[in-house]
Amino acid sequence: MKFVDEAFIEVYAGDGGNGVASFRREKFIPRGGPDGGDGGRGGSIYLVADRNINTLVDYRFLRIFRAKRGENGRGSDQYGRGSDDVVLRVPVGTVVSDADTGEPLADLAQHEARAMMAKGGRGGWGNLHYKSSTNRAPRQCQPGEKGEARRLHLELKVLADVGLLGMPNAGKSTLIRAVSAAQPKVADYPFTTLAPSLGVVRVDMDKSFVMADIPGLIEGAAEGAGLGHQFLRHLQRTRLLLHIVDLAPFDPGADPVREARAIVEELRRYDEALYRKPRWLVLNKIDMIEEEEREARIADFVQAFGWTEPVYAVSALTGNGCAALVQAISYWLDEHPAEALLLEPEEDGTPVVLTPMPIDVHTSAPQSSSKLKQGEST
């Protein structure tokens, strides 16, 4: 698959240049004094979010990035040249953490958000800094500082307002095709969707929202069955989940209620915070049920499943009920603006809500649009 949503890379900032101990020596100037310059600053390494990049495939094989070291100082008050920074461009929605400790470092959720991942070393002082009235011929100087080095874990979490959840062949891809311009693959066999896809759902001329479709879950995904939990991370940023249920499965032995409960259990086992997100039940493929039987079939399912949240019956293939569902979603999103991230609850069960504060992140545009800016990669 070309879609890559996880990568491990190593970044090495440049060392600072060494300061130098030097003295001015010119004809007719017997006591020229110290003139050793400082070393240059080593290059730092930054990650920058770019909305024109969709995956982390660029970092699947090229994994080590190094910035150049600063130049050493020279005599005649000459400072060493600082090295240029290395800028690595990643998709919007990339979460960065330390691969060794697991510490979260940055959340690049906006276009041109910028985070320093490894700081270049400071250049060492030359003996020019050590002169004084009592030390007129200083011979000491400083070596440059070492640049930082880190192993980073890059994890892409797509940005969407609504996420689709359900078994393979429940009709998730058909639904996103029906309400948006996205064109995911649709076929009559399981796991036709192998990578997440996004669709912009246009409600009216000036209102829209983003819907995310991920590969289907099956019972036992926590143990690696099917595609496992590989893509559930892409639902963690959504505000609303739509649980799509195939109300008319081809297999006569299939039980929609048992399958729906299995999906809910897999969601709980993967992430409690994701399980607690608002979730609506969408009963799909009602076009395959006789019209006089639909209400009874829907009522029987809701009663057996024990669902009290909103329930919508639609046919993604014919579009029946999709307009009402889109309008309801749009209204709900207007009433529930984007919330802060929900973290692990306290010991007494109280949920902790914090706004993520990535380190050294700002949204100033970089000078170059290339993935590597005047740096070296090996």
Secondary structure as UniProt FT lines:
FT   STRAND          6..12
FT   TURN            27..28
FT   TURN            30..31
FT   STRAND          45..50
FT   TURN            51..52
FT   HELIX           57..59
FT   TURN            60..61
FT   STRAND          64..66
FT   TURN            75..77
FT   STRAND          86..91
FT   TURN            92..93
FT   STRAND          94..98
FT   TURN            99..101
FT   STRAND          104..108
FT   TURN            111..112
FT   STRAND          114..118
FT   HELIX           127..130
FT   STRAND          149..156
FT   STRAND          162..166
FT   TURN            168..169
FT   HELIX           172..179
FT   STRAND          197..204
FT   TURN            205..206
FT   STRAND          207..213
FT   TURN            219..220
FT   HELIX           221..223
FT   TURN            226..231
FT   HELIX           232..235
FT   TURN            236..237
FT   STRAND          240..246
FT   TURN            252..253
FT   HELIX           256..270
FT   HELIX           272..275
FT   STRAND          279..284
FT   HELIX           286..288
FT   HELIX           291..305
FT   STRAND          311..313
FT   TURN            316..319
FT   HELIX           322..335
FT   STRAND          341..342
FT   TURN            347..348
FT   STRAND          353..354
FT   TURN            359..360
FT   STRAND          361..362
FT   STRAND          376..377
//
